[in-house]
Each structure stands twice: as C-alpha cells, then as structure tokens.
Amino acid sequence: MIESLQKTCLCSTTWYVSRAHKTLIDDMRTEINTKIDTVKNTLESKLDAVTTDIQALRTECAVKFKDHDAALDALNGRIDDVAASVGNLANRDELIISGIPFLQGEDLLKHFKAICKQLGLDERLSSMVDIKRLKAGTLSDGDNGLVLVQFALKNQRDNFYSTYLRKHNLQLSHLGIDSAHRVYVNENLTRSAQKLKAAAIRLKKAGKLFTVYTKLGVVYVRRVAGADPIVIVSEEQLNQLS
C-alpha cells in the first residue's frame, strides 16, 4: 500500500516537472523568437534607411555629374570659340580665289588687276597684295588650284570682298581667258569653319537651306529667302536646322 502510494507520488512529481520544463522551453522559444523578430525588424529598418541614403546619393551625384558635363561642354565651347577667333585673326587679311586654271609661267598679278577692273576697283591695289598659288608644286596645266591673296591692309581686303559680294559676277572671260566659267572669291577660313561651310553647302544643295555665306571667318546661313541670317558654330546646330 505504501509502496503503491510512493509510486503514485513519484509519477505525479515527474509529470509536474516535465510540465514545468516544457513551459520553460516554450517561454524561452517565444522569447528567442521575439528577439529574432525585433532584430529582424531593426535590420530591415536600417537597411531601408541605407537604401534611401544610397538612392539620394545616386540622385545627387547624377545631378552633379550633369552639371559638371554641362559646365565642361560650355568650357569646350568657349575654347573652340577662342580657337576659331585666333584662326580668323590669322587669316583676316586674306582671300581665296578659285576657278582660275593653273598655267606654267602664269601672271597672277595680271589676273588680279583684271578682277579689280571688272569689280570697278583701282587696279593699283595689285601693288598692295601678295598673291600666290596654294600647292603650286602639285598642279598641272589646267588644274583649278586655289589662289591665295594677302592684302597689306584689312580695310582693303574688306572693301574688295564686299564689292565682289555685291556684284558677284566674275568669269574667266573677264581675265582674258576664253571661257564663261565662273571665278569665285571666298574668305580664307580655318579648317573647322571650312568643314562647317562644306556641311552647310551640302544642306543647301539638298534644299534644306536657302543660302550659305561667311563673314569675317564666321559661317552664316538663311533657312528661307528673307529670313534673318543664323550664325553656325557646330554641325550639330546645322543638323537641328535641317
């Protein structure tokens, strides 16, 4: 009887201990899960904050890079303008005559006097210029090599060129050569201005521009007859016009 009662008490004690142990484990598991969730939420919050900061930094950098690129483009544009101005300054007393065929032993000053006469200018101007063929050593008789005319004074150059632009009627026959082919006078442009003018002339031939001309080394175009002239500084600008 006593032994049976002892066994019953032992079983009850064991059950209560097991129950308490299980409750303790459940409480620990709950506490651990709660801490894990807390840490997880904290990390997610910090990660969201870091992500937001990174996005803000990326946006700020993009704006700064854009501003930097714009400033750099503006600086490059100013440098190009200065370079063009320096180049124009070097060529400001010069003009290019094209359309006169090359001949061995030719008298270019004689041709220049004939041009002055046709334009109604004083033929004595020929004593105030230096005139020569460009790349004469590579020319054969009949080649249309360019003639460079350098004036002693810029105002003489400007007067000659403006008179030509007003009359715009020079032919080889005016030089005593039996031909009705045109003779052209143009400014001696820098290489960049030459490229711009060539691109503009291509657009003119395609019917996208009305006229193309240069003044003091700068390229001008008119989109339609009677329109105000537009200064051209880049091929990108030309493409936008077309």
Helices and strands as residue ranges (DSSP letters): H 2-90, E 94-98, H 108-119, G 123-128, E 129-133, G 136-138, E 147-151, H 154-167, G 172-175, E 184-187, H 191-205, E 211-215, E 218-222, E 230-232, H 235-241
